[in-house]
Each structure stands twice: as structure tokens, then as C-alpha cells.
Amino acid sequence: MAAQPETSLTGADLGTAPVPVEPCVSPDYFVAGREQLFRKVWMNLGHESEVPNPGDYVVKPMPTLGVEVLLVRN
């Protein structure tokens, strides 16, 4: 029977120090994450049933971004 190949575990030497809490509670981290993620990706604003007819609209608040979006059926 052939010997099993040796494997190296990536991340095995992460240590045992406490995990920093700063990224979870810092307003600066939140702002950076908001700018890097939410302003650069497609977001689901609603379902077509909310604006069923041409000319219908709905205003969707997006508190994470600090804006409101006007969703209009063409």
C-alpha cells in the first residue's frame, strides 16, 4: 500500500490570540464596507407585483446607504 502524501494545511498557524472586536463595532469599518460592497452590486429592491402597471411607483428606503430609491414601472 502506498504511503499517503503529506499535505500542508493553509491557515494552520493562526495562533490563539483573542479575535479583535474592532471590525465588528467600528463606524469606520462600516463605512468602508458599505462603500465597497453595497454601492457596487445589484440589489433586489422589490417584486414586480409592487409596481404592476406602467406609471406605478414605490419609494424604497435603503437605510444602510442612507438613501431612498424611486422604483418606477416603465
mmJSON file of the N, C-alpha and C atoms, coordinates in Angstrom:
{"data_MODEL":{"atom_site":{
"group_PDB":["ATOM","ATOM","ATOM","ATOM","ATOM","ATOM","ATOM","ATOM","ATOM","ATOM","ATOM","ATOM","ATOM","ATOM","ATOM","ATOM","ATOM","ATOM","ATOM","ATOM","ATOM","ATOM","ATOM","ATOM","ATOM","ATOM","ATOM","ATOM","ATOM","ATOM","ATOM","ATOM","ATOM","ATOM","ATOM","ATOM","ATOM","ATOM","ATOM","ATOM","ATOM","ATOM","ATOM","ATOM","ATOM","ATOM","ATOM","ATOM","ATOM","ATOM","ATOM","ATOM","ATOM","ATOM","ATOM","ATOM","ATOM","ATOM","ATOM","ATOM","ATOM","ATOM","ATOM","ATOM","ATOM","ATOM","ATOM","ATOM","ATOM","ATOM","ATOM","ATOM","ATOM","ATOM","ATOM","ATOM","ATOM","ATOM","ATOM","ATOM","ATOM","ATOM","ATOM","ATOM","ATOM","ATOM","ATOM","ATOM","ATOM","ATOM","ATOM","ATOM","ATOM","ATOM","ATOM","ATOM","ATOM","ATOM","ATOM","ATOM","ATOM","ATOM","ATOM","ATOM","ATOM","ATOM","ATOM","ATOM","ATOM","ATOM","ATOM","ATOM","ATOM","ATOM","ATOM","ATOM","ATOM","ATOM","ATOM","ATOM","ATOM","ATOM","ATOM","ATOM","ATOM","ATOM","ATOM","ATOM","ATOM","ATOM","ATOM","ATOM","ATOM","ATOM","ATOM","ATOM","ATOM","ATOM","ATOM","ATOM","ATOM","ATOM","ATOM","ATOM","ATOM","ATOM","ATOM","ATOM","ATOM","ATOM","ATOM","ATOM","ATOM","ATOM","ATOM","ATOM","ATOM","ATOM","ATOM","ATOM","ATOM","ATOM","ATOM","ATOM","ATOM","ATOM","ATOM","ATOM","ATOM","ATOM","ATOM","ATOM","ATOM","ATOM","ATOM","ATOM","ATOM","ATOM","ATOM","ATOM","ATOM","ATOM","ATOM","ATOM","ATOM","ATOM","ATOM","ATOM","ATOM","ATOM","ATOM","ATOM","ATOM","ATOM","ATOM","ATOM","ATOM","ATOM","ATOM","ATOM","ATOM","ATOM","ATOM","ATOM","ATOM","ATOM","ATOM","ATOM","ATOM","ATOM","ATOM","ATOM","ATOM","ATOM","ATOM","ATOM","ATOM","ATOM","ATOM","ATOM","ATOM","ATOM"],
"id":[1,2,3,4,5,6,7,8,9,10,11,12,13,14,15,16,17,18,19,20,21,22,23,24,25,26,27,28,29,30,31,32,33,34,35,36,37,38,39,40,41,42,43,44,45,46,47,48,49,50,51,52,53,54,55,56,57,58,59,60,61,62,63,64,65,66,67,68,69,70,71,72,73,74,75,76,77,78,79,80,81,82,83,84,85,86,87,88,89,90,91,92,93,94,95,96,97,98,99,100,101,102,103,104,105,106,107,108,109,110,111,112,113,114,115,116,117,118,119,120,121,122,123,124,125,126,127,128,129,130,131,132,133,134,135,136,137,138,139,140,141,142,143,144,145,146,147,148,149,150,151,152,153,154,155,156,157,158,159,160,161,162,163,164,165,166,167,168,169,170,171,172,173,174,175,176,177,178,179,180,181,182,183,184,185,186,187,188,189,190,191,192,193,194,195,196,197,198,199,200,201,202,203,204,205,206,207,208,209,210,211,212,213,214,215,216,217,218,219,220,221,222],
"type_symbol":["N","C","C","N","C","C","N","C","C","N","C","C","N","C","C","N","C","C","N","C","C","N","C","C","N","C","C","N","C","C","N","C","C","N","C","C","N","C","C","N","C","C","N","C","C","N","C","C","N","C","C","N","C","C","N","C","C","N","C","C","N","C","C","N","C","C","N","C","C","N","C","C","N","C","C","N","C","C","N","C","C","N","C","C","N","C","C","N","C","C","N","C","C","N","C","C","N","C","C","N","C","C","N","C","C","N","C","C","N","C","C","N","C","C","N","C","C","N","C","C","N","C","C","N","C","C","N","C","C","N","C","C","N","C","C","N","C","C","N","C","C","N","C","C","N","C","C","N","C","C","N","C","C","N","C","C","N","C","C","N","C","C","N","C","C","N","C","C","N","C","C","N","C","C","N","C","C","N","C","C","N","C","C","N","C","C","N","C","C","N","C","C","N","C","C","N","C","C","N","C","C","N","C","C","N","C","C","N","C","C","N","C","C","N","C","C","N","C","C","N","C","C"],
"label_atom_id":["N","CA","C","N","CA","C","N","CA","C","N","CA","C","N","CA","C","N","CA","C","N","CA","C","N","CA","C","N","CA","C","N","CA","C","N","CA","C","N","CA","C","N","CA","C","N","CA","C","N","CA","C","N","CA","C","N","CA","C","N","CA","C","N","CA","C","N","CA","C","N","CA","C","N","CA","C","N","CA","C","N","CA","C","N","CA","C","N","CA","C","N","CA","C","N","CA","C","N","CA","C","N","CA","C","N","CA","C","N","CA","C","N","CA","C","N","CA","C","N","CA","C","N","CA","C","N","CA","C","N","CA","C","N","CA","C","N","CA","C","N","CA","C","N","CA","C","N","CA","C","N","CA","C","N","CA","C","N","CA","C","N","CA","C","N","CA","C","N","CA","C","N","CA","C","N","CA","C","N","CA","C","N","CA","C","N","CA","C","N","CA","C","N","CA","C","N","CA","C","N","CA","C","N","CA","C","N","CA","C","N","CA","C","N","CA","C","N","CA","C","N","CA","C","N","CA","C","N","CA","C","N","CA","C","N","CA","C","N","CA","C","N","CA","C","N","CA","C","N","CA","C","N","CA","C","N","CA","C"],
"label_alt_id":[null,null,null,null,null,null,null,null,null,null,null,null,null,null,null,null,null,null,null,null,null,null,null,null,null,null,null,null,null,null,null,null,null,null,null,null,null,null,null,null,null,null,null,null,null,null,null,null,null,null,null,null,null,null,null,null,null,null,null,null,null,null,null,null,null,null,null,null,null,null,null,null,null,null,null,null,null,null,null,null,null,null,null,null,null,null,null,null,null,null,null,null,null,null,null,null,null,null,null,null,null,null,null,null,null,null,null,null,null,null,null,null,null,null,null,null,null,null,null,null,null,null,null,null,null,null,null,null,null,null,null,null,null,null,null,null,null,null,null,null,null,null,null,null,null,null,null,null,null,null,null,null,null,null,null,null,null,null,null,null,null,null,null,null,null,null,null,null,null,null,null,null,null,null,null,null,null,null,null,null,null,null,null,null,null,null,null,null,null,null,null,null,null,null,null,null,null,null,null,null,null,null,null,null,null,null,null,null,null,null,null,null,null,null,null,null,null,null,null,null,null,null],
"label_comp_id":["MET","MET","MET","ALA","ALA","ALA","ALA","ALA","ALA","GLN","GLN","GLN","PRO","PRO","PRO","GLU","GLU","GLU","THR","THR","THR","SER","SER","SER","LEU","LEU","LEU","THR","THR","THR","GLY","GLY","GLY","ALA","ALA","ALA","ASP","ASP","ASP","LEU","LEU","LEU","GLY","GLY","GLY","THR","THR","THR","ALA","ALA","ALA","PRO","PRO","PRO","VAL","VAL","VAL","PRO","PRO","PRO","VAL","VAL","VAL","GLU","GLU","GLU","PRO","PRO","PRO","CYS","CYS","CYS","VAL","VAL","VAL","SER","SER","SER","PRO","PRO","PRO","ASP","ASP","ASP","TYR","TYR","TYR","PHE","PHE","PHE","VAL","VAL","VAL","ALA","ALA","ALA","GLY","GLY","GLY","ARG","ARG","ARG","GLU","GLU","GLU","GLN","GLN","GLN","LEU","LEU","LEU","PHE","PHE","PHE","ARG","ARG","ARG","LYS","LYS","LYS","VAL","VAL","VAL","TRP","TRP","TRP","MET","MET","MET","ASN","ASN","ASN","LEU","LEU","LEU","GLY","GLY","GLY","HIS","HIS","HIS","GLU","GLU","GLU","SER","SER","SER","GLU","GLU","GLU","VAL","VAL","VAL","PRO","PRO","PRO","ASN","ASN","ASN","PRO","PRO","PRO","GLY","GLY","GLY","ASP","ASP","ASP","TYR","TYR","TYR","VAL","VAL","VAL","VAL","VAL","VAL","LYS","LYS","LYS","PRO","PRO","PRO","MET","MET","MET","PRO","PRO","PRO","THR","THR","THR","LEU","LEU","LEU","GLY","GLY","GLY","VAL","VAL","VAL","GLU","GLU","GLU","VAL","VAL","VAL","LEU","LEU","LEU","LEU","LEU","LEU","VAL","VAL","VAL","ARG","ARG","ARG","ASN","ASN","ASN"],
"label_asym_id":["A","A","A","A","A","A","A","A","A","A","A","A","A","A","A","A","A","A","A","A","A","A","A","A","A","A","A","A","A","A","A","A","A","A","A","A","A","A","A","A","A","A","A","A","A","A","A","A","A","A","A","A","A","A","A","A","A","A","A","A","A","A","A","A","A","A","A","A","A","A","A","A","A","A","A","A","A","A","A","A","A","A","A","A","A","A","A","A","A","A","A","A","A","A","A","A","A","A","A","A","A","A","A","A","A","A","A","A","A","A","A","A","A","A","A","A","A","A","A","A","A","A","A","A","A","A","A","A","A","A","A","A","A","A","A","A","A","A","A","A","A","A","A","A","A","A","A","A","A","A","A","A","A","A","A","A","A","A","A","A","A","A","A","A","A","A","A","A","A","A","A","A","A","A","A","A","A","A","A","A","A","A","A","A","A","A","A","A","A","A","A","A","A","A","A","A","A","A","A","A","A","A","A","A","A","A","A","A","A","A","A","A","A","A","A","A","A","A","A","A","A","A"],
"label_entity_id":["1","1","1","1","1","1","1","1","1","1","1","1","1","1","1","1","1","1","1","1","1","1","1","1","1","1","1","1","1","1","1","1","1","1","1","1","1","1","1","1","1","1","1","1","1","1","1","1","1","1","1","1","1","1","1","1","1","1","1","1","1","1","1","1","1","1","1","1","1","1","1","1","1","1","1","1","1","1","1","1","1","1","1","1","1","1","1","1","1","1","1","1","1","1","1","1","1","1","1","1","1","1","1","1","1","1","1","1","1","1","1","1","1","1","1","1","1","1","1","1","1","1","1","1","1","1","1","1","1","1","1","1","1","1","1","1","1","1","1","1","1","1","1","1","1","1","1","1","1","1","1","1","1","1","1","1","1","1","1","1","1","1","1","1","1","1","1","1","1","1","1","1","1","1","1","1","1","1","1","1","1","1","1","1","1","1","1","1","1","1","1","1","1","1","1","1","1","1","1","1","1","1","1","1","1","1","1","1","1","1","1","1","1","1","1","1","1","1","1","1","1","1"],
"label_seq_id":[1,1,1,2,2,2,3,3,3,4,4,4,5,5,5,6,6,6,7,7,7,8,8,8,9,9,9,10,10,10,11,11,11,12,12,12,13,13,13,14,14,14,15,15,15,16,16,16,17,17,17,18,18,18,19,19,19,20,20,20,21,21,21,22,22,22,23,23,23,24,24,24,25,25,25,26,26,26,27,27,27,28,28,28,29,29,29,30,30,30,31,31,31,32,32,32,33,33,33,34,34,34,35,35,35,36,36,36,37,37,37,38,38,38,39,39,39,40,40,40,41,41,41,42,42,42,43,43,43,44,44,44,45,45,45,46,46,46,47,47,47,48,48,48,49,49,49,50,50,50,51,51,51,52,52,52,53,53,53,54,54,54,55,55,55,56,56,56,57,57,57,58,58,58,59,59,59,60,60,60,61,61,61,62,62,62,63,63,63,64,64,64,65,65,65,66,66,66,67,67,67,68,68,68,69,69,69,70,70,70,71,71,71,72,72,72,73,73,73,74,74,74],
"pdbx_PDB_ins_code":[null,null,null,null,null,null,null,null,null,null,null,null,null,null,null,null,null,null,null,null,null,null,null,null,null,null,null,null,null,null,null,null,null,null,null,null,null,null,null,null,null,null,null,null,null,null,null,null,null,null,null,null,null,null,null,null,null,null,null,null,null,null,null,null,null,null,null,null,null,null,null,null,null,null,null,null,null,null,null,null,null,null,null,null,null,null,null,null,null,null,null,null,null,null,null,null,null,null,null,null,null,null,null,null,null,null,null,null,null,null,null,null,null,null,null,null,null,null,null,null,null,null,null,null,null,null,null,null,null,null,null,null,null,null,null,null,null,null,null,null,null,null,null,null,null,null,null,null,null,null,null,null,null,null,null,null,null,null,null,null,null,null,null,null,null,null,null,null,null,null,null,null,null,null,null,null,null,null,null,null,null,null,null,null,null,null,null,null,null,null,null,null,null,null,null,null,null,null,null,null,null,null,null,null,null,null,null,null,null,null,null,null,null,null,null,null,null,null,null,null,null,null],
"Cartn_x":[0.845,0.0,0.892,0.571,1.375,1.134,2.18,2.069,1.241,0.475,-0.328,0.591,0.317,1.151,0.955,2.016,1.925,1.157,0.351,-0.382,-0.037,-0.061,0.156,-1.188,-1.534,-2.805,-2.603,-3.253,-3.139,-3.947,-3.398,-4.081,-3.944,-3.122,-2.987,-2.265,-1.496,-0.726,-1.403,-2.664,-3.394,-3.205,-2.677,-2.449,-3.692,-3.549,-4.649,-4.977,-4.503,-4.764,-6.245,-6.76,-8.16,-8.443,-9.638,-10.059,-10.422,-9.914,-10.225,-11.7,-12.267,-13.68,-13.878,-12.834,-12.907,-13.644,-13.392,-14.118,-15.635,-16.063,-17.492,-18.223,-17.513,-18.168,-17.719,-16.723,-16.17,-17.006,-17.407,-18.111,-17.258,-15.945,-15.064,-15.1,-15.097,-15.187,-16.54,-17.589,-18.915,-18.974,-18.46,-18.47,-17.657,-16.497,-15.656,-16.356,-16.956,-17.669,-18.872,-19.581,-20.755,-20.351,-19.291,-18.845,-18.311,-17.611,-17.002,-18.007,-19.071,-19.999,-21.322,-22.07,-23.446,-23.586,-22.629,-22.74,-22.225,-21.717,-21.123,-21.794,-22.87,-23.516,-24.995,-25.575,-27.007,-27.728,-28.81,-29.592,-31.054,-31.719,-33.135,-33.932,-34.637,-35.412,-36.858,-37.343,-38.73,-39.176,-40.446,-41.04,-41.885,-41.964,-42.728,-44.19,-44.708,-46.106,-46.31,-45.23,-45.35,-45.599,-45.236,-45.469,-46.065,-47.329,-47.899,-48.212,-48.469,-48.899,-47.906,-47.834,-46.971,-47.338,-46.33,-46.554,-46.624,-46.799,-46.797,-45.388,-45.317,-44.008,-44.099,-42.952,-42.833,-41.484,-41.451,-40.205,-39.68,-38.448,-37.82,-36.708,-36.853,-35.753,-34.627,-33.415,-32.236,-31.37,-31.734,-31.048,-29.553,-29.148,-27.718,-26.919,-27.511,-26.83,-27.205,-28.211,-28.636,-29.364,-30.063,-30.781,-32.162,-32.993,-34.255,-34.189,-34.757,-34.718,-36.146,-36.342,-37.625,-37.648,-38.54,-38.677,-39.921,-39.745,-40.837,-41.026,-42.282,-42.598,-42.705,-41.964,-41.957,-43.118],
"Cartn_y":[-1.18,0.0,1.245,2.204,3.418,4.334,5.027,5.973,7.183,7.726,8.911,10.117,10.959,12.158,13.124,13.83,14.84,16.048,16.622,17.827,18.95,20.149,21.304,21.997,22.28,22.936,24.44,25.1,26.558,27.147,28.118,28.746,27.985,26.949,26.155,26.924,27.923,28.676,30.03,29.995,31.233,31.751,30.934,31.365,31.213,31.637,31.503,32.832,33.919,35.236,35.572,36.45,36.865,37.504,37.3,37.9,39.356,40.294,41.709,42.007,42.836,43.191,44.458,45.204,46.493,46.418,45.43,45.4,45.239,44.701,44.475,45.691,46.622,47.74,49.112,49.171,50.447,51.09,52.338,53.052,53.171,53.284,53.39,52.116,50.963,49.695,49.598,50.043,50.001,50.859,52.084,52.988,52.397,51.863,51.271,50.08,49.228,48.075,48.475,49.483,49.973,50.488,51.257,51.821,50.741,49.766,48.731,47.683,47.475,46.414,46.94,47.649,47.98,48.925,49.769,50.698,50.086,48.855,48.267,46.979,46.576,45.321,45.559,44.665,44.718,44.37,45.072,44.808,44.621,43.691,43.451,44.532,45.347,46.44,46.059,45.045,44.662,43.684,43.376,42.447,43.223,42.706,43.401,43.612,42.805,42.972,44.271,44.869,46.135,47.313,47.168,48.196,47.512,47.06,46.216,46.924,48.221,48.927,50.01,50.312,51.411,52.704,53.383,54.615,54.41,53.171,52.893,53.095,53.487,53.662,53.345,53.137,52.935,53.507,54.079,54.605,53.595,53.167,52.164,52.803,52.841,53.348,52.321,52.796,51.938,52.527,52.233,52.867,52.561,51.418,51.094,52.085,52.558,53.522,54.96,55.143,56.494,57.186,56.407,56.986,56.338,56.948,56.346,56.203,55.101,54.84,54.837,55.512,55.561,54.465,53.481,52.365,52.595,52.743,53.113,52.034,51.721,50.79,51.597,51.231,51.949,51.506],
"Cartn_z":[0.0,0.0,0.0,-0.864,-0.98,0.211,0.602,1.716,1.284,2.197,1.921,1.727,0.749,0.564,1.719,2.027,3.086,2.555,3.395,2.999,3.954,3.44,4.309,4.489,5.7,6.0,5.954,5.034,4.988,6.128,6.783,7.897,9.201,9.221,10.428,11.526,11.149,12.138,12.396,12.753,13.004,14.417,15.294,16.655,17.521,18.757,19.712,20.392,19.828,20.415,20.282,21.122,21.014,19.649,19.161,17.892,18.161,17.34,17.578,17.333,18.169,18.059,17.215,16.987,16.289,14.946,14.08,12.803,12.968,14.084,14.302,14.864,15.467,16.139,15.646,14.789,14.354,13.248,13.429,12.351,11.089,11.239,10.075,9.229,9.875,9.151,8.435,9.092,8.488,7.232,7.314,6.164,5.017,5.315,4.272,3.623,4.427,3.888,3.063,3.519,2.791,1.42,1.37,0.103,-0.835,-0.296,-1.129,-1.592,-0.853,-1.199,-1.743,-0.936,-1.283,-2.47,-2.712,-3.837,-5.14,-5.105,-6.303,-6.756,-6.134,-6.508,-6.806,-7.605,-7.849,-6.559,-6.295,-5.097,-5.484,-4.823,-5.055,-4.328,-5.086,-4.489,-4.215,-4.895,-4.696,-5.763,-5.736,-6.691,-7.695,-8.905,-9.942,-9.561,-8.647,-8.218,-7.429,-6.947,-6.212,-7.145,-8.411,-9.428,-10.66,-10.576,-11.628,-12.951,-12.916,-14.123,-14.516,-15.827,-16.257,-15.525,-15.029,-14.277,-12.775,-12.326,-10.886,-10.339,-9.093,-8.464,-6.982,-6.384,-4.944,-4.523,-3.34,-2.785,-1.781,-1.982,-1.115,-0.299,1.018,1.84,1.899,1.84,1.975,3.085,4.34,5.465,5.526,5.039,5.057,4.236,3.146,2.286,2.6,3.433,3.773,2.631,1.784,0.652,0.529,-0.311,-0.727,-2.238,-2.758,-4.192,-4.722,-5.839,-6.505,-7.563,-7.382,-8.302,-9.138,-10.465,-11.364,-12.422,-12.717,-13.806,-15.096,-16.113,-17.386,-18.242],
"occupancy":[1.0,1.0,1.0,1.0,1.0,1.0,1.0,1.0,1.0,1.0,1.0,1.0,1.0,1.0,1.0,1.0,1.0,1.0,1.0,1.0,1.0,1.0,1.0,1.0,1.0,1.0,1.0,1.0,1.0,1.0,1.0,1.0,1.0,1.0,1.0,1.0,1.0,1.0,1.0,1.0,1.0,1.0,1.0,1.0,1.0,1.0,1.0,1.0,1.0,1.0,1.0,1.0,1.0,1.0,1.0,1.0,1.0,1.0,1.0,1.0,1.0,1.0,1.0,1.0,1.0,1.0,1.0,1.0,1.0,1.0,1.0,1.0,1.0,1.0,1.0,1.0,1.0,1.0,1.0,1.0,1.0,1.0,1.0,1.0,1.0,1.0,1.0,1.0,1.0,1.0,1.0,1.0,1.0,1.0,1.0,1.0,1.0,1.0,1.0,1.0,1.0,1.0,1.0,1.0,1.0,1.0,1.0,1.0,1.0,1.0,1.0,1.0,1.0,1.0,1.0,1.0,1.0,1.0,1.0,1.0,1.0,1.0,1.0,1.0,1.0,1.0,1.0,1.0,1.0,1.0,1.0,1.0,1.0,1.0,1.0,1.0,1.0,1.0,1.0,1.0,1.0,1.0,1.0,1.0,1.0,1.0,1.0,1.0,1.0,1.0,1.0,1.0,1.0,1.0,1.0,1.0,1.0,1.0,1.0,1.0,1.0,1.0,1.0,1.0,1.0,1.0,1.0,1.0,1.0,1.0,1.0,1.0,1.0,1.0,1.0,1.0,1.0,1.0,1.0,1.0,1.0,1.0,1.0,1.0,1.0,1.0,1.0,1.0,1.0,1.0,1.0,1.0,1.0,1.0,1.0,1.0,1.0,1.0,1.0,1.0,1.0,1.0,1.0,1.0,1.0,1.0,1.0,1.0,1.0,1.0,1.0,1.0,1.0,1.0,1.0,1.0,1.0,1.0,1.0,1.0,1.0,1.0],
"B_iso_or_equiv":[0.0,0.0,0.0,0.0,0.0,0.0,0.0,0.0,0.0,0.0,0.0,0.0,0.0,0.0,0.0,0.0,0.0,0.0,0.0,0.0,0.0,0.0,0.0,0.0,0.0,0.0,0.0,0.0,0.0,0.0,0.0,0.0,0.0,0.0,0.0,0.0,0.0,0.0,0.0,0.0,0.0,0.0,0.0,0.0,0.0,0.0,0.0,0.0,0.0,0.0,0.0,0.0,0.0,0.0,0.0,0.0,0.0,0.0,0.0,0.0,0.0,0.0,0.0,0.0,0.0,0.0,0.0,0.0,0.0,0.0,0.0,0.0,0.0,0.0,0.0,0.0,0.0,0.0,0.0,0.0,0.0,0.0,0.0,0.0,0.0,0.0,0.0,0.0,0.0,0.0,0.0,0.0,0.0,0.0,0.0,0.0,0.0,0.0,0.0,0.0,0.0,0.0,0.0,0.0,0.0,0.0,0.0,0.0,0.0,0.0,0.0,0.0,0.0,0.0,0.0,0.0,0.0,0.0,0.0,0.0,0.0,0.0,0.0,0.0,0.0,0.0,0.0,0.0,0.0,0.0,0.0,0.0,0.0,0.0,0.0,0.0,0.0,0.0,0.0,0.0,0.0,0.0,0.0,0.0,0.0,0.0,0.0,0.0,0.0,0.0,0.0,0.0,0.0,0.0,0.0,0.0,0.0,0.0,0.0,0.0,0.0,0.0,0.0,0.0,0.0,0.0,0.0,0.0,0.0,0.0,0.0,0.0,0.0,0.0,0.0,0.0,0.0,0.0,0.0,0.0,0.0,0.0,0.0,0.0,0.0,0.0,0.0,0.0,0.0,0.0,0.0,0.0,0.0,0.0,0.0,0.0,0.0,0.0,0.0,0.0,0.0,0.0,0.0,0.0,0.0,0.0,0.0,0.0,0.0,0.0,0.0,0.0,0.0,0.0,0.0,0.0,0.0,0.0,0.0,0.0,0.0,0.0],
"pdbx_formal_charge":[null,null,null,null,null,null,null,null,null,null,null,null,null,null,null,null,null,null,null,null,null,null,null,null,null,null,null,null,null,null,null,null,null,null,null,null,null,null,null,null,null,null,null,null,null,null,null,null,null,null,null,null,null,null,null,null,null,null,null,null,null,null,null,null,null,null,null,null,null,null,null,null,null,null,null,null,null,null,null,null,null,null,null,null,null,null,null,null,null,null,null,null,null,null,null,null,null,null,null,null,null,null,null,null,null,null,null,null,null,null,null,null,null,null,null,null,null,null,null,null,null,null,null,null,null,null,null,null,null,null,null,null,null,null,null,null,null,null,null,null,null,null,null,null,null,null,null,null,null,null,null,null,null,null,null,null,null,null,null,null,null,null,null,null,null,null,null,null,null,null,null,null,null,null,null,null,null,null,null,null,null,null,null,null,null,null,null,null,null,null,null,null,null,null,null,null,null,null,null,null,null,null,null,null,null,null,null,null,null,null,null,null,null,null,null,null,null,null,null,null,null,null],
"auth_seq_id":[1,1,1,2,2,2,3,3,3,4,4,4,5,5,5,6,6,6,7,7,7,8,8,8,9,9,9,10,10,10,11,11,11,12,12,12,13,13,13,14,14,14,15,15,15,16,16,16,17,17,17,18,18,18,19,19,19,20,20,20,21,21,21,22,22,22,23,23,23,24,24,24,25,25,25,26,26,26,27,27,27,28,28,28,29,29,29,30,30,30,31,31,31,32,32,32,33,33,33,34,34,34,35,35,35,36,36,36,37,37,37,38,38,38,39,39,39,40,40,40,41,41,41,42,42,42,43,43,43,44,44,44,45,45,45,46,46,46,47,47,47,48,48,48,49,49,49,50,50,50,51,51,51,52,52,52,53,53,53,54,54,54,55,55,55,56,56,56,57,57,57,58,58,58,59,59,59,60,60,60,61,61,61,62,62,62,63,63,63,64,64,64,65,65,65,66,66,66,67,67,67,68,68,68,69,69,69,70,70,70,71,71,71,72,72,72,73,73,73,74,74,74],
"auth_comp_id":["MET","MET","MET","ALA","ALA","ALA","ALA","ALA","ALA","GLN","GLN","GLN","PRO","PRO","PRO","GLU","GLU","GLU","THR","THR","THR","SER","SER","SER","LEU","LEU","LEU","THR","THR","THR","GLY","GLY","GLY","ALA","ALA","ALA","ASP","ASP","ASP","LEU","LEU","LEU","GLY","GLY","GLY","THR","THR","THR","ALA","ALA","ALA","PRO","PRO","PRO","VAL","VAL","VAL","PRO","PRO","PRO","VAL","VAL","VAL","GLU","GLU","GLU","PRO","PRO","PRO","CYS","CYS","CYS","VAL","VAL","VAL","SER","SER","SER","PRO","PRO","PRO","ASP","ASP","ASP","TYR","TYR","TYR","PHE","PHE","PHE","VAL","VAL","VAL","ALA","ALA","ALA","GLY","GLY","GLY","ARG","ARG","ARG","GLU","GLU","GLU","GLN","GLN","GLN","LEU","LEU","LEU","PHE","PHE","PHE","ARG","ARG","ARG","LYS","LYS","LYS","VAL","VAL","VAL","TRP","TRP","TRP","MET","MET","MET","ASN","ASN","ASN","LEU","LEU","LEU","GLY","GLY","GLY","HIS","HIS","HIS","GLU","GLU","GLU","SER","SER","SER","GLU","GLU","GLU","VAL","VAL","VAL","PRO","PRO","PRO","ASN","ASN","ASN","PRO","PRO","PRO","GLY","GLY","GLY","ASP","ASP","ASP","TYR","TYR","TYR","VAL","VAL","VAL","VAL","VAL","VAL","LYS","LYS","LYS","PRO","PRO","PRO","MET","MET","MET","PRO","PRO","PRO","THR","THR","THR","LEU","LEU","LEU","GLY","GLY","GLY","VAL","VAL","VAL","GLU","GLU","GLU","VAL","VAL","VAL","LEU","LEU","LEU","LEU","LEU","LEU","VAL","VAL","VAL","ARG","ARG","ARG","ASN","ASN","ASN"],
"auth_asym_id":["A","A","A","A","A","A","A","A","A","A","A","A","A","A","A","A","A","A","A","A","A","A","A","A","A","A","A","A","A","A","A","A","A","A","A","A","A","A","A","A","A","A","A","A","A","A","A","A","A","A","A","A","A","A","A","A","A","A","A","A","A","A","A","A","A","A","A","A","A","A","A","A","A","A","A","A","A","A","A","A","A","A","A","A","A","A","A","A","A","A","A","A","A","A","A","A","A","A","A","A","A","A","A","A","A","A","A","A","A","A","A","A","A","A","A","A","A","A","A","A","A","A","A","A","A","A","A","A","A","A","A","A","A","A","A","A","A","A","A","A","A","A","A","A","A","A","A","A","A","A","A","A","A","A","A","A","A","A","A","A","A","A","A","A","A","A","A","A","A","A","A","A","A","A","A","A","A","A","A","A","A","A","A","A","A","A","A","A","A","A","A","A","A","A","A","A","A","A","A","A","A","A","A","A","A","A","A","A","A","A","A","A","A","A","A","A","A","A","A","A","A","A"],
"auth_atom_id":["N","CA","C","N","CA","C","N","CA","C","N","CA","C","N","CA","C","N","CA","C","N","CA","C","N","CA","C","N","CA","C","N","CA","C","N","CA","C","N","CA","C","N","CA","C","N","CA","C","N","CA","C","N","CA","C","N","CA","C","N","CA","C","N","CA","C","N","CA","C","N","CA","C","N","CA","C","N","CA","C","N","CA","C","N","CA","C","N","CA","C","N","CA","C","N","CA","C","N","CA","C","N","CA","C","N","CA","C","N","CA","C","N","CA","C","N","CA","C","N","CA","C","N","CA","C","N","CA","C","N","CA","C","N","CA","C","N","CA","C","N","CA","C","N","CA","C","N","CA","C","N","CA","C","N","CA","C","N","CA","C","N","CA","C","N","CA","C","N","CA","C","N","CA","C","N","CA","C","N","CA","C","N","CA","C","N","CA","C","N","CA","C","N","CA","C","N","CA","C","N","CA","C","N","CA","C","N","CA","C","N","CA","C","N","CA","C","N","CA","C","N","CA","C","N","CA","C","N","CA","C","N","CA","C","N","CA","C","N","CA","C","N","CA","C","N","CA","C","N","CA","C","N","CA","C","N","CA","C"],
"pdbx_PDB_model_num":[1,1,1,1,1,1,1,1,1,1,1,1,1,1,1,1,1,1,1,1,1,1,1,1,1,1,1,1,1,1,1,1,1,1,1,1,1,1,1,1,1,1,1,1,1,1,1,1,1,1,1,1,1,1,1,1,1,1,1,1,1,1,1,1,1,1,1,1,1,1,1,1,1,1,1,1,1,1,1,1,1,1,1,1,1,1,1,1,1,1,1,1,1,1,1,1,1,1,1,1,1,1,1,1,1,1,1,1,1,1,1,1,1,1,1,1,1,1,1,1,1,1,1,1,1,1,1,1,1,1,1,1,1,1,1,1,1,1,1,1,1,1,1,1,1,1,1,1,1,1,1,1,1,1,1,1,1,1,1,1,1,1,1,1,1,1,1,1,1,1,1,1,1,1,1,1,1,1,1,1,1,1,1,1,1,1,1,1,1,1,1,1,1,1,1,1,1,1,1,1,1,1,1,1,1,1,1,1,1,1,1,1,1,1,1,1,1,1,1,1,1,1]
}}}
